[in-house]
Amino acid sequence: MTNLLYKTSLLTILLLLSHGMLFAQTQGEDFQKLYSEYMETEQRLQMIQQQAFEDDNVAKHAEEYSTFMDKKLREMDTRAGELIDQREETIDLIQAAQQEGDFETLQGLQEGYQQINQELTPYLQQAMADPEVQEKRFEFEQVLIGKMEDIDPETLSLFEKMEELTQKLESLMR
């Protein structure tokens, strides 16, 4: 499994956990119904995405984009480079803990991984403003979404459904 695929999978798991906590705090029946539909749609898209990452062309583009982003972040600030190194070390430790079945250590490492990503967020936001980064991201997304559509022709409508459900959920939370 490439580090980018692993990063994406881990980030998705962490997002699902945070969404789950939000869900538990919200009581409305309408919200629960929409949230359930949202989670089903998200899981379906995640499965399609995981299948797409198994494609050699998608994996190649993902690795190239990941390497490009890491390089950009390192060029921006030495702290970003340190965080990238910490993230890579943490990924290696998480993989080892998973293989050993050490779930207690795994939980702590996942929390550390989430903290590192939070610290990286301002650097990522700054990098995303760069036109070259935007172009590379667009190229990668085109390859990924193209493969996802090959796997499941309903992919775009699922993305649209996610966006619609997100807006409805946000309006219910206000």
N, C-alpha and C positions, 0 to 999 in steps of 0.2 A: 504494500500500500504506500503510495507516495505521501510525503509529508503534507502536501497541500490537501489531498483527499482526507488525510487524518485530521488536519486542522479544521477543515470544513465539517467533518462528521462530529468532532468534539464540540465545535462552536454550536452546531445545531442541537446537540444534546443539552448543552448549557442553556441555550435559548428556550428549549422545551421546558426545562426545569423552572426557569424564571417565569415563563408563561403559566406554568402549572400553579406556582405560588400566587400569581395574580388572579388566576381562575378561582382558587380556593378562597380568596378574599372577597370575591364578588358573588352576590347571592341571587341575582335576578334570573328568572326562568328563561326569558328571552336571551339574556346574555349567555347562559349555559348552553342553550340550543345553538346559538351562533358560534360559540367557542368550540363546541364539539364538531361542528361542520368545518370550522377553520382548521382544527387539528387533523381531521381526516384528510382534508385537501393538502395540508402541509406534509403529512406523512406520505401521501401518494406522490407528491412532487419530489420529496426526498428520495423515495425509492427509484424514481425515474432518473434523478440526478446521479445516484450511486451507480446505476447501470451505465449511464453515459460516461462516467469517469473510468469505467472498465475499458472503454475504447482507447486504443493506442494513440490516435490522433488527439482526442480530448485530453488524455493524460499528458501528452507532450506539450500541448498548449498551456495546460494548467501549470506544469512545472516551469515552463518558460515565463509565464506571468508571475508566478510566485518568486522566482529568482530575480526577475526585473524589479518587482516591488521591494524585495528585501534590499537590493542594491540601492534603489532610490531612497529608501528610509535611512540606510547607513550613511548615504551622502548628505542627508539633511542634518543629522545630529548624532553625536557619538552616543548619547543616551538611547536613541532609537536602536542603534547597533547593539548595545548591551542588552536591551530588551529582546531583540531578535535572537541573540545567543541564548538568553535565558529560556525563551519560548522553545527553541530547538532542544535544549537539554531537558526541559520539562516534558516535551513530547516523547523523547526517548525513555524517560523514567515512567511515564504513563503506560507506554507500550510494554515495558518490562513488568510493571505491576499488574497489567491485564493478563499477561502470559502466566504470571505466578498466581493469579487469582487473589491478590492482596487488595481487597476492596477498601479497607480502611486507609491504606496508603494512597490508593487511587483517588479517593474522595479528596484528600488533602492536596494532592497534585492537581486535580481538576480545579480546585479553588484557586491555587496558585496560578494556573494557566489562565483562568478568567481574569485575575488581577493583572497579569502581564498584558493581556489584550486590552484591558481598560486603560492601562498606562500608554499603550501604543496608539490608542484611538486618536488623540490629537495629531500625532504624526501622520497617521493614515488619512485623516481628513485634509491635512495640509497637502499631502502627496496627491490626493484625488483632485485637487484643484489644478494640477499640472496637465496641460493639454496632451503631452506625450503619454502620461499615465492613463488618461481618459481614452486615448486611442487604443492602447494595449489592452485595456479592460474591455472595451467594446469588441475588439477582435476576438478575445477569449470568450466573451459571452456569446458571440455569434456562433462560434464553433460548438460551445456547450449546448446552447438552446437548439441549434440545428440537430444535434445528435439526440437531444431529449425529444424533439418532435418526430424524429425517425422511430424512436422507441415507442412513443405514445403521441399520436396526432392531436390529442386533446390538451397537450402541454400549455399552449398559449391561453386557451380558455380557462385552464386551471390557475394560471398566473392572474388572469383577470378576476377570477372568482376570489382568489386570495386578497387581491387589492380591495374588492368590493366588501368582503367580510371584515377586513381590517378597518375600513372606514366606518362600517356599522358598529363594530365593537368599540371603536374609539368614541363614537357619538353616545353610546350607551354608558360609557365610563364617565362622561362629563356630567 
